[in-house]
């Protein structure tokens, strides 16, 4: 192509079309100064162009820049802030690129609790946190189980603990929990209380109360949980509902999926089902089916012992009954939207016939967030005893009891 261009260019300056030998042309050029000047101008022009192109290419190569995209790169380059130093604050960076300073409270079950002076206590999905820089000593628990204490630095893929020769690194996917090493005992506790009540006066005087409470103590390696559910109704000074249940258990995390439950306990009373008092206790194991930032699903189970004192019995019957039992249950919690959370709990126990043969306790609740600490709760409760025991007068209680509870929930 360049040869053709030179040929065309020369023909513009030399219109005579004749074939000459190189020796003859050389002689004519020497005798024609105008032609020599034209040739020099052409050669100088192409030399300058070639030198400029070579210089530009060499400069771009040294800087590792594509000349064709150099201007586009300059225009599209985004400014990013420097990574802050963990001075008197803990720092976290969100996947959006924003940095927040404050204090890390705990990382547990895919939720990072972070206290900011300006934004207050935040509960962030762990998947939304890109980096962490801690200025204090933390206790971290990994699959294994492995627990390590030290200064903390986390990026998108790796967890670094310690400094200098003591520095250790783990895959971020192995991390189970984080807690400040010097954390005060009160920081390990959290809770939730939902209250509902109804008062009626007139032709019918009625008082109705309900309460649902949950208290947790969490560390990097253990979990202690206590749940309470109670309903009470009095109509025209006559007690018509009195249902109380208190459940508690202690878990030790062995891996990211498995946990041990050294002890589980349940206390229940409902005179209208002829259960004066009932205690169930035993050990168990558990497994995380789903454990993400927005959804949790656990199953657990194990052997148990149940003791029951009936509210009243027919003549000749013992008022107490004890039996070995098999206990199993599941707990499912999912964030349906940013303000609506669904919580489902189902436990059942298989016992002997006089203790009821089969009993279960089910709670399905929707928590509708109104503010950062207040919510409107709607709960459905279903308690069942397969074979209830007759009362002293021979009446047989119903197998099933259903409750719909409306209350205001408070987080603390």
Helices and strands as residue ranges (DSSP letters): H 2-13, H 22-30, H 33-62, G 67-69, H 70-76, E 90-94, E 99-108, E 111-116, E 120-125, G 126-128, E 129-142, E 146-154, E 158-161, G 164-166, E 168-171, G 172-174, E 175-180, G 185-188, E 189-200, E 206-218, E 222-235, E 238-253, E 258-270, G 271-273, E 275-291, E 295-309, E 320-335, E 340-350, E 358-369, E 374-385, E 400-411
